[in-house]
């Protein structure tokens, strides 16, 4: 796809993410939704399906030639997917548990993957009325009631000694994360739901690192990886190997880490000795 097509696709993704997010927020405010449990025991709600329907409909209307891979759709086999030069990667609601728990920490994620790498990332946080977005090579931005402005990861005064702010799950044991961080550093924690919102907070300098331990899908990191990378950070598997997109039969991610200031010696800070990737196929 030529570069001059990207701005139109970025604007399209932004518009659709906001439309889906506003529909989800209306359901959230009313508190009228049904919750279910999927085969993998993860939660899903009628709001997830509503957002998924809106996103799929709008994308199919505007870009019928670009396939869609969504958490809530039936997934094509690798035999079919491996021939896709580009595709939309969707998480209709990242943070469904938070939506159900009414913490407000949930977001709509839309990414465009090209040649197995995130090229566009859009994340809309409905309760915060904040839209985070990025295009590969063009920087990362945040749009909110305060206006539009570029975002960058926080630069620590001393990359080797400054206090590190960890974005940490509201639902996960703090010890599970802190036990994998170097004991010689000093940390503060910022409790927050939704993988993608934690990544966005790192991208705009409100936190420095986030470690995700547990099952996620490629749709949980596609948009975030584009935004964080363009803001000067990075996302990698917990063993610091690159995340992959559309290259395995499984669409599950390994445990992963989102890192801000790249001057920090993250491989010393993060001590994840027991990393095992169960999906090497």
N, C-alpha and C positions, 0 to 999 in steps of 0.2 A: 504493500500500500504506500503510495507516495506521501511524503511528509505533509503536503498541503491539505491532505484529507483529515489529518489528526485534529486540527482545531474544531472542525465540524462535529467529529465524533466525540470529542471532549465535551462540547456544549450540549450535545445530545444526551450523553451520560449524566451530566449535571442536572439537566432538566428532568430526566426520568427519575433520578434518585430522589429529587425533591418531591416530585409528584407522588411517588410511592411512599416516601417518608411522611408526607402530610396526611395521606390516607391512613397510614398506620397510627399516627399520632391521634387522629380522631377516634379510632378504635380504643387506643390506650386511655384517652381522657374519659371515654364513656365507661370503660371497664367491661365492655360487652364482647367477649371472645371465648372461643372454645380452645382448650388445651388437650393435646394428645401426646402419646409417647411413640416414637419411631422404633423400628426393629433394633436399632443400636442403643435404645434406651434414652436417647437424647430427646428433649422436648421440642414440640412444634405447635404452633397455634394457628387459628383461622386467620390471624393477622399476617403471619408468615406467608400463607397461601394467597392472601389478598395482594400483598406486595409483589409476590412472585408473578401473579397473573398480570398485574399492571406493567411490570418491567418486561416480561416476555412479549406482551402484546405490542408495546411501544417499540421495542427493539426490532421485532419481526416486521413491523410496518415500515420502519425507517431504514433498516439494513437487512433485508431478506437474504442476502448472500453471506452473512456472517453467522456461523453457528453459535448457539447459546449453551453454556454449561452452567447449570444452577444447582445449588444444594437441594432444592425442592423439586427438580425435574428428574425424570428417568435418565440415567447416565449412559451415554453411548460407550461402546466398547473401545479399547485402545486401538483395535484394528481399524475402526472408523475414525477415531479422534486423531490418530497420528498423522493423518493426511491434512489436518486443518492448519493452514499457514497462520491463521488468526482466528480468535473466537472471543465472545463475551464470557466472562467468568463472574458469576453472581452469587451473593449471599443476601437474600431478601431482607432478613433481619439477623444481624450478628448480635448476639446477646439475648437470645430468646428467654433464657432463665431470668435475666434482669427485667425483661418486659413483663414476665409473669409476676416477679417479685415486686414490681413497681418501683424500681430504683431510678429509672430514667436512663440507665446506661445501655442503650441499644442503638444500632445504626444500620443503615442501608449501604451495601457495598456493591459497586459495579467496577469491573476492571476489563480492559481490553488486553488480551495476551497476543503477542506477535512473535513468531519464531521461538516459542516456549519461554518468553520473558514478558513481564508486565510493561506495557507501553503507555497505558492510561490508567489512572486510579482515581475513583471518586467515592467518598464516604460522607454520607449525610447523617448528622445526629439530630433527629427531630426535636426532642425536648430542649436541646441547647441551641436550636436554630442555627447550627453551624455546618457549613459545607466545606470539607477538605478535598482538595483535588490536585492532580499533578499530571504532567505529560513528560515522557522520557526526554531528557535533555533541555527542558523548558522551565524547571523549577517547580516548587510546591507552594500552594496558596490556601488561604482560609477566607471564606466569605461568611460574614455574620452580620447582625444588626449594626455592628460598629464599622462595617465596611469590608472591603476586600484588601488583603495585604499578603505579601510573601511570608512564608514561615521557614525557620531554620532550627536545627537542633541546638540545644544549649551548649555553649563552650565552657568547660570547667576552668576555673582559675589555675588549678594545678591538676592536669590529667592523671597524675600518679598518686595524688594524695587527697584531693577535694572529696567532700561528702557526695555520695552517689544516691540519687533519688530513684527508687525502684517503684514502678507502677505495678501494683500487686492485686491479684484477684480478690473480690469480695467473697468468693465461694470456695477458694482453694486454701489449703493450709499454708500459712506464712512460712512455717518451718520448712516445708517442702522446697520452697524457693531459697530462703535464707541459708539453709544448710549447704546449698550449692554455690554460695558466694564466698569469695576469699575473706577469711576472718580478719585480715590485716587492714581492710578498708572499713570506713564508717558509712553507714547507710541510713537513709530515711525512707519511709514507705508512703505511697499514695494509693489508698484503696480505690479501685475502679472496676466496673464491669465492662464486658465486651473487649475481645482481643483487638479489634480495629480501633476502638476509642483509645485504648492504652497506646497503640502505635501512633495515633494522631497526637496524643499529648506529648509523646517523645519528639515527634516531628516539629511541634511548635515550642519545644523547650520547657515544658512543664514537668517532665520526668526525663530520666537518662537511660533507663534499661527496663526491659520486661522479659521475663522468661515464662514461656507457656509449657507446662508439663501436662500432657493429656491429649486426648484425641481431638484433632481439628482436621479440616479439609483444605484443599488448595484455595477454595473460595474465601477462606478466612484470612489469607495472607496476600492474595493477588493485588488488590487495590492498595493495601497498606504498604506493600513492598515498593510500589511505585512512588507513593507519597513520601515515605521515610527516606528512600534513596535520594530523591530529588531535594529533600530538606537537609541532606548532608549526613544521614545515618545509614544504617544497613540492617537487613534481616537475614539470618542464616539458621540452619539447623543447629541444635545445641552442641554438636561436635564441630561447629564452624564450617561444615560443608555447605555448598549452595543448596537452597531449596529448588525443587524442580517443578515444572508445570507441564502436564500432559505428556509425560514421558514414561509413566508406569501404569500397570493395570489398576493398581490402587490409587485412589484420589486422596488418601489420607496423608497428612503431613507427619513428619517426625516431630518430636518436641523441638521447639525453636526459640530463638532469642532475638529481640529487637533492641538495637544498640544506637545510642545517640552519638555524641562526640567521638569521632574516629581516632582522635589522638590518645584516648584512653586505652591502656593495654587490656582489652576485654578478655583475651585468652588467659590472662592471669587473674582477672577479677572473677570470671565465671569458671567454676570448677565442676564440670559435669562429667565425672569419671565413669558413670554407669550408663552412658548413652548407648542405646540399642535401637536401630532402625528396623522395625518388624516388617517393613514393606520394601524389600529390595528388588521386587519384581517389576 
